[in-house]
Amino acid sequence: MPTVKILSNENGPNLVMVDGKVSTALCRCGHSKNKPFCDGSHRTAEFRAAKAEVTIVE
């Protein structure tokens, strides 16, 4: 089974990591024009949020 981690970067996107490699970046700020994926809009929107981490193990 692969190990899946979701890292919420401080002031940035949710990074979905599978076996230690970034699989995709998901928007947290709500300003992306390519939802649900991050397009970097959080920088110009001055998005602020704390860092967090979730690990999924089966």
C-alpha positions as protocol buffer text, in pm:
chain_id: "A"
residue {
  index: 1
  type: MET
  ca { x: 0 y: 0 z: 0 }
}
residue {
  index: 2
  type: PRO
  ca { x: 129 y: 348 z: -81 }
}
residue {
  index: 3
  type: THR
  ca { x: 175 y: 606 z: 193 }
}
residue {
  index: 4
  type: VAL
  ca { x: -32 y: 918 z: 129 }
}
residue {
  index: 5
  type: LYS
  ca { x: 39 y: 1250 z: 304 }
}
residue {
  index: 6
  type: ILE
  ca { x: -141 y: 1578 z: 266 }
}
residue {
  index: 7
  type: LEU
  ca { x: 75 y: 1875 z: 357 }
}
residue {
  index: 8
  type: SER
  ca { x: -92 y: 2211 z: 393 }
}
residue {
  index: 9
  type: ASN
  ca { x: 186 y: 2460 z: 333 }
}
residue {
  index: 10
  type: GLU
  ca { x: 183 y: 2778 z: 536 }
}
residue {
  index: 11
  type: ASN
  ca { x: 6 y: 3038 z: 320 }
}
residue {
  index: 12
  type: GLY
  ca { x: 2 y: 2794 z: 27 }
}
residue {
  index: 13
  type: PRO
  ca { x: -166 y: 2493 z: -132 }
}
residue {
  index: 14
  type: ASN
  ca { x: -238 y: 2142 z: -7 }
}
residue {
  index: 15
  type: LEU
  ca { x: 32 y: 1914 z: -145 }
}
residue {
  index: 16
  type: VAL
  ca { x: -81 y: 1555 z: -198 }
}
residue {
  index: 17
  type: MET
  ca { x: 223 y: 1329 z: -160 }
}
residue {
  index: 18
  type: VAL
  ca { x: 230 y: 961 z: -252 }
}
residue {
  index: 19
  type: ASP
  ca { x: 530 y: 763 z: -126 }
}
residue {
  index: 20
  type: GLY
  ca { x: 723 y: 1084 z: -59 }
}
residue {
  index: 21
  type: LYS
  ca { x: 668 y: 1243 z: -401 }
}
residue {
  index: 22
  type: VAL
  ca { x: 436 y: 1535 z: -475 }
}
residue {
  index: 23
  type: SER
  ca { x: 142 y: 1403 z: -678 }
}
residue {
  index: 24
  type: THR
  ca { x: -58 y: 1727 z: -707 }
}
residue {
  index: 25
  type: ALA
  ca { x: -114 y: 2067 z: -545 }
}
residue {
  index: 26
  type: LEU
  ca { x: -471 y: 2155 z: -448 }
}
residue {
  index: 27
  type: CYS
  ca { x: -603 y: 2509 z: -399 }
}
residue {
  index: 28
  type: ARG
  ca { x: -673 y: 2625 z: -42 }
}
residue {
  index: 29
  type: CYS
  ca { x: -731 y: 2994 z: -106 }
}
residue {
  index: 30
  type: GLY
  ca { x: -1033 y: 2967 z: -338 }
}
residue {
  index: 31
  type: HIS
  ca { x: -884 y: 3206 z: -597 }
}
residue {
  index: 32
  type: SER
  ca { x: -743 y: 2951 z: -846 }
}
residue {
  index: 33
  type: LYS
  ca { x: -877 y: 2971 z: -1199 }
}
residue {
  index: 34
  type: ASN
  ca { x: -795 y: 2599 z: -1236 }
}
residue {
  index: 35
  type: LYS
  ca { x: -984 y: 2456 z: -934 }
}
residue {
  index: 36
  type: PRO
  ca { x: -935 y: 2223 z: -763 }
}
residue {
  index: 37
  type: PHE
  ca { x: -569 y: 2263 z: -859 }
}
residue {
  index: 38
  type: CYS
  ca { x: -339 y: 2538 z: -737 }
}
residue {
  index: 39
  type: ASP
  ca { x: -232 y: 2795 z: -998 }
}
residue {
  index: 40
  type: GLY
  ca { x: -35 y: 3019 z: -759 }
}
residue {
  index: 41
  type: SER
  ca { x: -320 y: 3268 z: -706 }
}
residue {
  index: 42
  type: HIS
  ca { x: -266 y: 3250 z: -327 }
}
residue {
  index: 43
  type: ARG
  ca { x: 38 y: 3478 z: -371 }
}
residue {
  index: 44
  type: THR
  ca { x: -155 y: 3769 z: -523 }
}
residue {
  index: 45
  type: ALA
  ca { x: -461 y: 3709 z: -300 }
}
residue {
  index: 46
  type: GLU
  ca { x: -238 y: 3739 z: 9 }
}
residue {
  index: 47
  type: PHE
  ca { x: -383 y: 3411 z: 143 }
}
residue {
  index: 48
  type: ARG
  ca { x: -286 y: 3333 z: 503 }
}
residue {
  index: 49
  type: ALA
  ca { x: -326 y: 2994 z: 672 }
}
residue {
  index: 50
  type: ALA
  ca { x: -130 y: 2777 z: 912 }
}
residue {
  index: 51
  type: LYS
  ca { x: 78 y: 2474 z: 816 }
}
residue {
  index: 52
  type: ALA
  ca { x: -76 y: 2130 z: 880 }
}
residue {
  index: 53
  type: GLU
  ca { x: -6 y: 1764 z: 794 }
}
residue {
  index: 54
  type: VAL
  ca { x: -224 y: 1453 z: 759 }
}
residue {
  index: 55
  type: THR
  ca { x: -87 y: 1103 z: 698 }
}
residue {
  index: 56
  type: ILE
  ca { x: -314 y: 827 z: 566 }
}
residue {
  index: 57
  type: VAL
  ca { x: -199 y: 474 z: 651 }
}
residue {
  index: 58
  type: GLU
  ca { x: -396 y: 158 z: 588 }
}
